[in-house]
Amino acid sequence: MADFKFKKSGLFAAGVLFGTAGIKILTSKDAKKLYTGCTAAVLRAKDCIMKIATNLQENAEDIYAEAKEINEERAAAEEAVEDVETEAEETADEDAFKETAEAEGATVDVVYPEAATADAQIKVLDNLISQQPDAICISANDVNALQAKLEEAMDAGIKVSSFDSAPNKDSRQVFVNQAGTQAVGQALMDAVLDISGGEGQWSVLSATSQAANQNAWIDAMKSIMEGDDKYSKLELVEVAYGDDEPQKSTDQTAALLEKYPDLKVICAPTTVGIAAAAKYLQDNGSACKLTGLGLPSEMQEYTGDDDAHSCPYFYLWDMQGLGKLSAYATAALINGDITGALDETFTAGDLGDYTITEADDGGTEIVLGEPLQFNTENIEEMAKLY
């Protein structure tokens, strides 16, 4: 069993920061919506104390009013307190990371920045660095913008790893990659080829234009398409950005259909974007189909290989495995078992042995495994997990 010897521990994942003192939740998607849900949960269960360590002065009255309204619409007899409804993807990561780290004696707390931007991440990082945690594991909203702050953390003796979306190679010691960039690009490109029938117009609905993982996958898809004649009859007409906001992603989907009436496939390598596009396409009976990266729990009603469903199949990866591997890798950095150098090896608990390899950006990474396909045969069972 690894000896963490944590004073404090940190995990910063896709806009999620495991900080230093108690559970702190500050969503990167919609702070007001999340706080409303939290307040409603508290009102429904008087015996539960939910501590949210942040400044709620702005929007406080609106939040309380909306929370009361939510409460009135729900059954008053609920005894169990529902968990705060963050992204299911984030919850799977958080739970696995926390469970793994805490089993080894670590302390993991959760904080969300105010927005899904590099500036918001920098503010939280600045605060965390001042508290001197043992480690920060970050999923970057921007490849380069966080470099100065993460270098400051490393200079202060804080171990810096990353997962899901890597900052540049100089901003981290190692990256835990949920699936190889090329493997994700290949899976998505082949899905577009298959669903389109091998020809026609297709588009990408991405998150933000600065998202490191999104851009890497899109670049991989473009490279694969340009390098093989079997994709020669496919035309990538546009890469649109929904900024990982449901409404903007919906609007972008509508705009794509209006601009390209012959559009055959939209590929959305973002869980927020694919869910929004799936609903819009299905509700409007569009002939355009969808694939990408999504959560089974959010995509179940839209998944089917028929005219009634908007998405024949899509991909993601083992979310629990990603959280566990990230925890073990961060622990290995703290304990000195690895430094993040090429070809180092370590044991990630029951996940087995892993070797640090070269990442596409010239840094190093640890690859969890291959992307997983979700379709009509497995989505019902997988939707129970995340």
N, C-alpha and C positions, 0 to 999 in steps of 0.2 A: 504494500500500500504506500502510495506516495506521501511524503511528509511535506505539506504545504508551508507550514510556519508563516501563515499569513498574518500580518498586522491588520490589513484591510485587503479587499480584493475588488477588482473592477471588471465589468464587461460592458462594452458599448457596442450594441448590435443593431444595425439598420435604423439608427436613430434612437436606440435604446441604450441607456447607460446603467450598468450595475455599479453603483457608487460606493458609499462608505458608511452611511448611518441610517438604518431603517429602510422601509420600502418607500421609494419616491417615484411617482409616476408623472411624467410630463410628456405626453404623446407627441410624436413628430408629425402626425397627420392632422389632427384637429383637437387642440387642447380643450376647447370649450365643450365639445361633444363628450370627450372622455370624462371630464370633471362632472358633467351633468349625470352621466351614468354612475359614477362613483357616489355622488351625493344621494342619488336615488337608492342605491344599494344600502347605504347607511340608514336612510329613513325607513327602509323596509325591515331592517333587522336592528332593533335598538340595542341588542346585546353585543353587536359587533362594533369594534372601533377600527376605523380605517384612517390611518395617518397619511396625509399628503403634505409633504414638507416643501411647500413652494408658496409663492405670493399669489393669492387669489383675489386681490383687491379689484383688479379689472374684471369686469363681467360677473362679479360675485352675485349681484342681485338677479341677473338673468339666469345664471346657473342654478340658483336656489329655486327660482320660480319654475324653470323647466323641469327640475328634479321633482318638485311636488306634482307637476302635471303627469310626469311619467309614473309616479307612484300611484296616483289616483286611477290610472288606467290599468294597473296591474293588480293581481289578487293580493289582498291585504293579509292573507293567511300564510304567506310564505315564511317558513322557519329558517331555511338555509339561505345563506347569503351567496348570491351569484358572484362569480369572479368578474373583475373589471373587464369589459369587452374591448381588448386591444385586438390587433391583428392576430388571427389564429396562428399564422406563421411565426410571429414573434413570441407568442405564448409557448409554442412547442420548443423553440430554441431556449427561451428563458427557463422553462421548467427543467429541461434536460441539463442545461448548464448548472443551474442552482442545485439540483439533486446530486449531480456528480461532484461538484465542488464542495458542497456542504458535507457529503459523506466522507470527504477527506479532511474535514476540519476547517474549511474556508468559510468566510462570511461574504455573501453576495446580496447587494441591495439594488433596487431598480429605480432609475430616473429617466425621464424623457426630456429631450430638448424642446424648445418652444415651437420649432418648425423643422421641416425636412430640408434644412439648408446647412452649408458648411459654417456659416456665421453662427448659427444656433449651436452647432456642435462645438465650435471653438469656445463659446461662452461656458458651456458645461465642462469642457476639458480644462479650461483655465481654473475653474473652481475645484475640480477634482485633483489637479496637480498640486494645488496648495494644501490638500489634505494628505498627500504622500501615500497613495495606495501602493500595494506591491505590484499590481499589474493593471493594464488597460487593454481590453480586446475590442477593437473598433471595426464597425462596418461603415465605410466612409461615404459621405454624401458627395464628396469631390475628391478626385485623385490627388491634386496638388495643393489645394488650399489649406489643408490641415498640417502640412509638413513642419512649419515653424513650431507649432504647438506640440506636435508629437515628438519632435527632436528635443524640445524643452523637457518633455516628460522623460525621455530616455537619458538625457544629461543629468536628470535628477535621480537616476537610479531606478526609475519605474520601468518594468518590462512592458513592451508594447507588441502585442500580436493583433491580428485582424482576422475577420471571417466574413463571408458572404460578398462583400464589396471592399476591395483592397485600396488603401492609400498607396502612393508610390513607394518604390522599393526603399527609399531613404527614410521613409516615415514609419517603418515597422521593422520588427525582427523576423517575423515569419507570418505568412498568410494561410489560414485554414480555408481551403477552397471546397465548397460543397460538391462540385463536380468540375472536371477539367473544362476550361473555356472552349476548347476545340470540340469536346464531346457534346457540350450543350448546343453549340452552334450547329454541329452535324445533325443532332436529333431534331432540332427545330427546322433546319433547312429541308431535311427529308420529309418532315411532316407537311411542310408547305407544298413540296413536290407531289406528295401522295394525295393530299386533300384537294389540290387544284386540278388534279388529273394530268399534271405534267406541263401545263402551259397556262398563260394568262397573267393578269395583273395581280400583284399582292403588295401589301404594305406592312409596316411595323408600327405598333403602338407601344411606345416605350414609357419609361418613368420620366425622370428629368434628363436634360441634355448633358448634365455633368456626372450622372451616375456611372461609376467606374465599371461595375459588373455589367450593366445594360450595354454600355458602349463596347465592351470587350466581346460580348456575345453577338452583338449586331455586326461588328467588324469581322468576326469569325464566319458568320453567315454569308456576308458579302464575299469574302475570300473563297469560301467553298463554292458558292454559286459561280463566281468568275473562273474558277479553276477546273470546272468539269462540264463537259458538253451536255450532260444529261439535264442540266438546269437551263440550257440556252433559250428555251421557249418561255421562261419565266421573266417577268418584268417587275422589278422593285420600283414602285412609283413614288413612294414617300416614306420617310420616317417621321412619325408624328409623336408629340410629347404630351402626355396627360398629367405630368408632374406628380404621379402617384396620388391624385385626388379623384375620387369617384365621379364627381360631376364634370370635371374637366376632361376626364377620360371618356365619359359618355359623349360629351360635346365633340371631342376629336373623332370619335367613331362616326357620329352623324356627319361630320364634315367630310370625312374620307369617302363615305358612301355617296354623298352629294357630288363631290369633286370627281370621283371615279365610278360611274354607274356600272362599269363592267368588272369591278373589283371582285376577285374570287376568294381571296383569303387575307385575313388580318392575323399577324403573328404578334402577340403581346407577351414579351418576356418579363412581365411584372404581375404579381398577384392582384394588385389593385386594378390595373388596366384590363386584365383578361376578364375579371368578374364584371366590370362595368360594361365592357364590349359585349360579353356573352348575353347579358340581360337586354341590352339595346337591340342586338341583332335578333334575338329570339322573340322579344315582344313585338317587333316590327315585321316579323316574318321574312327577314332578308335572306336572299339566296347566297349572300357572302358568308363564308364559314370562318371559323376561328381556331387557332391553336396558340400555344405559348407555354408559360410557366404559371401554374395556379395552385390553389389549395383545394383539395377534394371536397371539403365541407362547403366551400363557397361555389363550387362548380358542378355539384352533383345534378342539380335540376336542369343544367344546360348541356349535359354530356350525353351524346347519343349519335349513332351513325345513321341518322334519318333526317327527313326534311323538318321535323318538328323540333329538332335541337340545333343549337348554333355551333356546338363544338364536338366534333367526332372524338377527339382525344387530345390530351395535353401532357405536360411533364412537370416534374419538380424533383426533389431529392429527399433523402431521409432526414427530416428536420430534427428528430430526436438525436440521431447520430451526429448531426452537425453540432448541436449544442454540447454533446458529450465530448466529442473530439476536441472542440474548442477549449473546453475546461481542462482536459488532460494536457493539451499542448501548452496552455497558459501556465499550468502547474509545473510542467517540465522546464519552462523558462525560468520560473521563480526558483525552483530547486537546483538549477544549474545542470540539469540532465541534458539540456540542449541549449544552444545559443541562437539557433535559427540558421546555422550554416549548412551549405549543401552537403547532402549524403549523411547527415546525422540521423540516427534512429532512436526511437523511444517506444515504450509500450503504453498504449492508451486503454488501460483496463481491459474489460471484456471485448473491446473492439479489436484488440490485437496489436501487432507491431506496425509502425509506420516509418517511412523514410522521407526525409525532407528532399524535395526535388526543385529544379529550377522553374520559376514562374515565367510567364510570357513577357513580363516587364523587366526581366533580368534579376529580379529578387528571388526569394525562395518561397515555397508553398508546401502544404501538406494536403493532398487531395483525398477527400472522403470516399468517393466512388463514382459510379455512373449515374446519370439522370434516370429517374423512374417514370415510366409511362402510366397514365391513368386513363382508363377507358370503361366501357360499360361492364366489363367482366370483373373489375376490381374496385370501382369507385365507391360503391356502397360500403364496403368494408373499410376502405382507406379513409372515408369521410368521418368515421368514428374516431380516428386518431388525430387528424388535423385538417 
